Amino acid sequence: GSEAGIGSKTDQRLMRELRTNADVILNGAGTLRATGSSPRLGDPALEELRLEAGKTRLPISAVLSRSGDLPLDRIFFTATDFEAVVYLGPDAPADARAAIRATGRKVVDLPPTGEITFLLYHMRHELGASVLLVEGGPDTNSQLFALDAIDEYFTTIGPVIVGGEHTLTPVEGPTPFSRDQLRRLSLLSAHTNPESGELYLRYKVRH
């Protein structure tokens, strides 16, 4: 149900180093419910790198939710050391919408159609974001790939076997890509970790 306990400490560290470059970090509601969501870097040295680059100490954290069914007791809502935004779909009930606003987090209402396009436009023009880091989940990844809005893709391959009928994949959604719509990637770098047996891959998406 989540990635918890699968990746090594090095893998977790690399995730935080990627955050150093981001203006906004986006997660889907499912990821927030499963493992939480936070833009924290976990290292003052990484925060200093951001400040030296003219960025804020921490990126803005964002979550996308159609239903408004969000755990309001999570760090995403209770922390005061970072800015956070909730992008809500038009079908979210009024009581859920009111409860989210009551946490003090900024709520942005999405239109009935073109939700992701509107989200990206808002991040660029209202939040001033140039670099968006999407950390999950699979449905959010699928929507962004469908729009051809992904520039680079980072993935870790680890020596862990996950089985079962309903295992998770990095990209999933109601509309699969047909054979002529498959997204192709070009390898930019590959690094191995002999200690954990992990392989860290960075790809460029072919537009």
C-alpha positions as CSV (number, residue, x, y, z in Angstrom):
1,G,0.0,0.0,0.0
2,S,3.0,2.4,0.2
3,E,6.7,2.6,-0.4
4,A,7.5,2.7,3.4
5,G,10.3,0.3,4.3
6,I,11.3,-0.6,0.7
7,G,13.9,2.0,-0.2
8,S,17.3,2.4,1.5
9,K,18.5,5.5,3.5
10,T,20.5,6.5,0.4
11,D,17.3,6.4,-1.7
12,Q,15.5,8.5,0.8
13,R,18.4,11.0,0.8
14,L,18.3,11.3,-2.9
15,M,14.6,12.1,-2.8
16,R,15.3,15.0,-0.5
17,E,18.2,16.2,-2.6
18,L,15.8,16.4,-5.6
19,R,13.6,18.6,-3.4
20,T,16.4,21.1,-3.2
21,N,15.8,22.2,-6.8
22,A,12.0,22.3,-6.6
23,D,9.7,25.3,-6.2
24,V,6.6,23.1,-5.6
25,I,6.3,19.5,-4.6
26,L,3.0,17.8,-5.7
27,N,1.4,14.7,-4.3
28,G,-1.9,13.1,-5.0
29,A,-4.5,12.6,-2.2
30,G,-3.8,8.9,-2.2
31,T,-0.2,9.4,-1.4
32,L,-1.0,11.9,1.3
33,R,-3.4,9.4,2.9
34,A,-0.9,6.5,2.7
35,T,2.4,8.1,3.7
36,G,1.8,11.8,4.4
37,S,3.3,14.7,2.4
38,S,6.0,17.2,3.4
39,P,8.5,19.3,1.5
40,R,11.1,19.1,4.3
41,L,14.7,18.4,3.4
42,G,15.9,16.9,6.6
43,D,19.3,18.6,6.4
44,P,20.1,22.3,7.1
45,A,22.9,22.1,4.5
46,L,20.3,21.4,1.8
47,E,18.2,24.3,3.0
48,E,21.3,26.6,2.8
49,L,21.8,25.5,-0.9
50,R,18.3,26.6,-1.6
51,L,18.8,30.0,0.1
52,E,22.1,30.5,-1.8
53,A,20.2,29.9,-5.1
54,G,17.6,32.6,-4.2
55,K,14.9,30.1,-3.2
56,T,12.8,29.9,-0.1
57,R,14.1,27.6,2.7
58,L,11.6,24.9,1.8
59,P,9.5,24.3,-1.3
60,I,5.8,24.8,-1.4
61,S,3.9,21.6,-0.7
62,A,0.8,20.9,-2.8
63,V,-1.8,18.1,-2.9
64,L,-4.4,17.3,-5.6
65,S,-7.8,15.9,-4.4
66,R,-11.0,15.4,-6.2
67,S,-13.0,14.2,-3.2
68,G,-11.7,16.4,-0.4
69,D,-11.2,13.2,1.6
70,L,-7.9,14.2,3.3
71,P,-6.4,13.4,6.7
72,L,-6.4,16.8,8.3
73,D,-4.2,15.7,11.3
74,R,-1.2,15.1,9.0
75,I,2.0,17.3,9.0
76,F,0.8,18.7,5.6
77,F,-2.0,20.5,7.5
78,T,-0.5,21.0,11.0
79,A,3.1,22.2,10.2
80,T,3.9,25.9,10.3
81,D,7.4,25.8,8.7
82,F,6.3,25.5,5.1
83,E,3.6,26.8,2.8
84,A,1.0,24.4,1.4
85,V,-1.8,24.5,-1.2
86,V,-4.7,22.1,-1.7
87,Y,-6.1,21.8,-5.3
88,L,-9.7,20.7,-4.9
89,G,-11.9,19.2,-7.6
90,P,-15.4,20.6,-8.2
91,D,-17.1,17.4,-6.7
92,A,-15.6,17.9,-3.3
93,P,-18.5,18.2,-0.7
94,A,-19.0,21.6,0.9
95,D,-18.3,20.3,4.4
96,A,-15.0,18.8,3.4
97,R,-14.1,22.0,1.6
98,A,-14.9,24.0,4.7
99,A,-12.9,21.7,7.0
100,I,-9.8,22.0,4.7
101,R,-10.1,25.8,4.6
102,A,-10.4,25.8,8.4
103,T,-6.9,24.3,8.7
104,G,-5.5,27.6,7.3
105,R,-4.1,26.0,4.2
106,K,-4.7,27.8,0.9
107,V,-7.4,26.1,-1.2
108,V,-7.6,26.4,-5.0
109,D,-10.8,25.3,-6.7
110,L,-10.3,23.4,-9.9
111,P,-12.6,23.7,-12.9
112,P,-14.8,20.8,-14.1
113,T,-12.5,20.1,-17.1
114,G,-8.8,20.7,-17.7
115,E,-8.0,20.3,-14.0
116,I,-4.3,19.5,-14.4
117,T,-3.8,22.2,-17.0
118,F,-5.4,24.7,-14.7
119,L,-3.2,23.4,-11.8
120,L,0.0,23.8,-13.8
121,Y,-1.1,27.3,-14.9
122,H,-1.8,28.4,-11.3
123,M,1.6,27.1,-10.1
124,R,3.4,28.9,-12.8
125,H,1.6,32.2,-12.7
126,E,0.2,32.5,-9.1
127,L,2.9,30.6,-7.2
128,G,5.8,31.7,-9.5
129,A,7.0,28.1,-9.8
130,S,9.5,27.1,-12.5
131,V,10.3,23.6,-11.2
132,L,7.6,21.2,-10.2
133,L,8.6,17.9,-8.5
134,V,5.9,15.3,-8.5
135,E,6.4,12.6,-5.9
136,G,3.2,10.6,-6.4
137,G,1.1,8.9,-6.9
138,P,0.5,6.8,-9.9
139,D,-2.8,8.5,-11.0
140,T,-1.2,12.0,-10.8
141,N,1.8,10.7,-12.8
142,S,-0.6,9.3,-15.4
143,Q,-2.4,12.6,-15.9
144,L,0.8,14.5,-16.3
145,F,2.3,12.0,-18.8
146,A,-1.0,12.2,-20.8
147,L,-0.5,16.0,-21.1
148,D,3.2,15.4,-22.1
149,A,4.0,17.7,-19.1
150,I,6.9,15.5,-17.7
151,D,10.4,16.6,-18.6
152,E,12.5,14.2,-16.5
153,Y,11.7,11.0,-14.7
154,F,13.7,9.6,-11.7
155,T,13.3,6.0,-10.5
156,T,15.0,3.6,-8.2
157,I,15.2,-0.1,-8.9
158,G,15.8,-2.1,-5.8
159,P,16.3,-5.8,-5.1
160,V,12.9,-6.2,-3.5
161,I,10.2,-8.4,-5.0
162,V,6.6,-7.3,-4.5
163,G,3.9,-9.8,-5.6
164,G,0.1,-10.1,-5.6
165,E,-2.8,-9.4,-7.8
166,H,-3.0,-5.7,-7.1
167,T,0.6,-4.4,-6.9
168,L,1.2,-0.7,-7.6
169,T,2.8,0.7,-10.7
170,P,4.4,4.1,-11.0
171,V,1.9,5.2,-13.7
172,E,-1.8,4.0,-13.6
173,G,-5.1,5.4,-14.4
174,P,-8.5,4.7,-16.1
175,T,-7.2,5.5,-19.6
176,P,-4.1,3.4,-20.6
177,F,-1.8,4.6,-23.3
178,S,-2.3,2.7,-26.6
179,R,0.7,1.3,-28.3
180,D,1.2,4.3,-30.5
181,Q,0.9,6.6,-27.4
182,L,3.6,5.0,-25.3
183,R,5.9,7.4,-23.6
184,R,9.5,6.9,-24.5
185,L,12.5,7.9,-22.2
186,S,16.2,8.5,-22.9
187,L,18.6,7.6,-20.1
188,L,20.6,10.5,-18.7
189,S,22.4,8.8,-15.9
190,A,22.6,5.5,-13.9
191,H,24.3,5.0,-10.6
192,T,24.6,1.9,-8.5
193,N,24.7,1.5,-4.7
194,P,26.7,-1.7,-4.0
195,E,25.7,-1.5,-0.3
196,S,21.9,-1.7,-0.9
197,G,21.9,-3.2,-4.4
198,E,19.8,-0.3,-5.7
199,L,20.1,1.3,-9.1
200,Y,19.3,5.1,-9.4
201,L,18.1,6.1,-12.9
202,R,17.4,9.5,-14.4
203,Y,15.6,9.8,-17.7
204,K,14.7,12.5,-20.1
205,V,11.2,12.2,-21.6
206,R,11.1,12.3,-25.4
207,H,8.5,14.9,-26.3
